[in-house]
């Protein structure tokens, strides 16, 4: 009689669970004890600041009291970022839950150049698409009114509104 082999993986595993230890190791090598600082940077410092700067390293002094957060930015944005350094420090400390960061250091680089010094900043968010005027929406609803399925009717109304608004332009 054959014995059945039991799987040690219990089926599929989440990718986050598989990569969590590797991400933690990589971030701790750069001094980031809290990976949330890297993964939720835009939420911590705000969208405007996250677009022009990204955290690179957290360095700890010899005494172990107060760390230095190093931010990477382009040369043109550095003066603006240095004026916000105190607010950034307070927000990052709020993320840590205590006064972990005592100083913010700003490192400048060109937007293109050496592979190690390149800064990959997020582009500005795209504006929301303009809504068609009420006449076009009414005509689109009239076009799709005979369809019984609600989801299909809404999709056809959106398609008709796009087509009709393109014709007017």
Residue pairs with C-beta under 8 A, 6 or more apart in sequence:
23 35
24 35
27 35
27 38
30 56
30 57
30 58
31 57
31 58
31 59
31 60
31 67
32 38
32 55
32 58
33 58
33 96
33 100
34 95
34 96
36 44
36 95
37 44
37 55
37 58
37 92
37 95
37 96
38 55
40 95
41 50
41 54
41 55
42 50
42 122
44 91
44 92
44 94
44 95
45 53
45 88
45 91
45 92
46 91
47 125
49 81
49 84
49 88
50 122
51 121
51 122
51 123
51 124
52 73
52 74
52 77
52 80
52 81
52 121
53 71
53 72
53 73
53 77
53 81
53 106
53 121
54 71
54 72
54 73
54 119
54 120
54 121
55 69
55 70
55 71
55 72
56 70
56 71
56 72
56 107
57 69
57 70
58 67
58 68
58 69
58 70
58 101
59 67
59 68
59 70
60 67
60 68
61 67
61 68
65 102
66 99
66 100
66 101
66 102
66 103
67 100
67 101
67 102
67 103
68 101
68 102
68 103
68 104
68 105
69 88
69 89
69 92
69 101
69 103
69 104
69 105
70 105
70 106
70 107
71 81
71 88
71 104
71 105
71 106
71 107
72 107
72 109
72 119
73 81
73 106
73 107
73 108
73 109
73 119
74 108
74 109
74 110
74 111
74 119
74 121
75 108
75 109
75 110
78 106
78 108
81 88
81 106
82 106
85 104
85 106
86 104
88 104
89 101
89 102
89 103
89 104
92 100
92 101
92 104
93 99
93 100
93 101
109 117
109 118
109 119
110 117
111 118
111 119
111 121
112 118
131 137
132 140
132 161
132 162
132 164
132 165
133 165
136 161
136 164
136 165
136 168
137 157
137 161
139 160
139 164
140 157
140 158
140 160
140 161
140 164
141 157
143 156
143 157
143 160
144 153
144 156
144 157
144 160
145 153
147 153
147 156
